[in-house]
Amino acid sequence: VRLVESGGGLVQPGGSLKLSCGASGNTDFINVFGWYRQAPGKQRELVAIQYRDGSTTYQDSVKGRFAISRDNAGNTMYLQMNSLKPEDTAVYYCTADSQYSTYIDNNEPDYWGQGTQVTVSS
């Protein structure tokens, strides 16, 4: 499975960005997609998860501002980010795994994209 992100960039505080993650290869066994981010000098953190049944989970700091979704074919994942704050500045990574427990247990997902930079600054 190969994951490729796009859509990062520079945005002013209060603005919006939509990240995309295209998945190629055999994704039939993938049950969970998730977005992580890592800011300079900080630990990587889980931002949002979407399960195969469509249910979602968000980190508290992004609830109500970010939305994770997938297209009907299930091969492209999105992260809509609204009301962006400077503290949202980070490299964002899309991930995928076959096991729900990977994310619940804070283990490393099997598949990662290359990352896309999001910078929120005036």
C-alpha positions as semicolon CSV with decimal commas, in nm:
position;residue;x (nm);y (nm);z (nm)
1;V;0,000;0,000;0,000
2;R;0,136;0,340;-0,098
3;L;0,004;0,662;0,053
4;V;0,068;1,005;-0,101
5;E;-0,042;1,326;0,068
6;S;-0,109;1,662;-0,090
7;G;-0,271;1,992;-0,003
8;G;-0,039;2,138;0,259
9;G;0,079;2,496;0,251
10;L;0,083;2,831;0,425
11;V;-0,242;2,971;0,562
12;Q;-0,331;3,259;0,791
13;P;-0,480;3,196;1,135
14;G;-0,851;3,131;1,102
15;G;-0,811;2,996;0,752
16;S;-0,878;2,653;0,606
17;L;-0,689;2,380;0,424
18;K;-0,793;2,042;0,292
19;L;-0,536;1,766;0,289
20;S;-0,572;1,467;0,058
21;C;-0,417;1,123;0,080
22;G;-0,429;0,890;-0,217
23;A;-0,392;0,518;-0,149
24;S;-0,272;0,276;-0,415
25;G;-0,206;-0,096;-0,415
26;N;-0,417;-0,359;-0,244
27;T;-0,621;-0,173;0,019
28;D;-0,887;-0,442;0,068
29;F;-0,742;-0,535;0,407
30;I;-0,713;-0,178;0,533
31;N;-0,966;-0,113;0,810
32;V;-0,844;0,214;0,954
33;F;-0,706;0,538;0,810
34;G;-0,559;0,805;1,030
35;W;-0,382;1,141;1,025
36;Y;-0,084;1,217;1,247
37;R;0,111;1,539;1,280
38;Q;0,450;1,635;1,415
39;A;0,556;1,988;1,500
40;P;0,924;2,086;1,536
41;G;1,061;1,977;1,870
42;K;0,741;1,795;1,965
43;Q;0,627;1,438;1,970
44;R;0,417;1,303;1,690
45;E;0,046;1,303;1,776
46;L;-0,263;1,137;1,640
47;V;-0,508;1,388;1,498
48;A;-0,800;1,189;1,358
49;I;-0,903;0,835;1,268
50;Q;-1,166;0,694;1,038
51;Y;-1,270;0,331;1,062
52;R;-1,401;0,119;0,774
53;D;-1,758;0,161;0,900
54;G;-1,719;0,537;0,869
55;S;-1,700;0,618;1,236
56;T;-1,443;0,877;1,339
57;T;-1,235;0,981;1,638
58;Y;-1,056;1,314;1,690
59;Q;-0,794;1,455;1,918
60;D;-0,957;1,698;2,160
61;S;-0,764;1,999;2,029
62;V;-0,911;1,962;1,678
63;K;-1,268;1,858;1,758
64;G;-1,517;2,082;1,583
65;R;-1,247;2,223;1,353
66;F;-1,114;1,923;1,160
67;A;-1,305;1,657;0,970
68;I;-1,172;1,329;0,832
69;S;-1,347;1,164;0,538
70;R;-1,300;0,922;0,248
71;D;-1,428;0,914;-0,106
72;N;-1,683;0,649;-0,208
73;A;-1,419;0,423;-0,357
74;G;-1,228;0,440;-0,030
75;N;-0,898;0,514;-0,198
76;T;-0,865;0,880;-0,112
77;M;-0,875;1,015;0,241
78;Y;-0,921;1,379;0,333
79;L;-0,861;1,602;0,631
80;Q;-1,059;1,924;0,617
81;M;-0,902;2,173;0,855
82;N;-1,095;2,487;0,950
83;S;-1,031;2,770;1,196
84;L;-0,662;2,692;1,183
85;K;-0,437;2,810;1,463
86;P;-0,059;2,864;1,474
87;E;-0,034;2,559;1,700
88;D;-0,168;2,345;1,415
89;T;0,160;2,406;1,231
90;A;0,322;2,068;1,168
91;V;0,403;1,805;0,912
92;Y;0,088;1,600;0,860
93;Y;0,107;1,230;0,774
94;C;-0,168;0,999;0,654
95;T;-0,151;0,643;0,773
96;A;-0,332;0,313;0,727
97;D;-0,351;-0,019;0,906
98;S;-0,556;-0,335;0,910
99;Q;-0,600;-0,336;1,288
100;Y;-0,820;-0,098;1,485
101;S;-0,611;-0,174;1,792
102;T;-0,301;-0,021;1,635
103;Y;-0,439;0,326;1,691
104;I;-0,615;0,249;2,019
105;D;-0,295;0,103;2,167
106;N;-0,080;0,387;2,031
107;N;0,128;0,155;1,815
108;E;0,279;0,258;1,483
109;P;0,055;0,200;1,180
110;D;0,196;-0,017;0,902
111;Y;0,163;0,234;0,620
112;W;0,270;0,600;0,608
113;G;0,272;0,876;0,354
114;Q;0,569;1,106;0,305
115;G;0,411;1,395;0,494
116;T;0,291;1,739;0,392
117;Q;0,382;2,066;0,565
118;V;0,107;2,284;0,708
119;T;0,211;2,626;0,832
120;V;-0,035;2,860;1,003
121;S;0,108;3,208;1,030
122;S;0,022;3,568;0,962
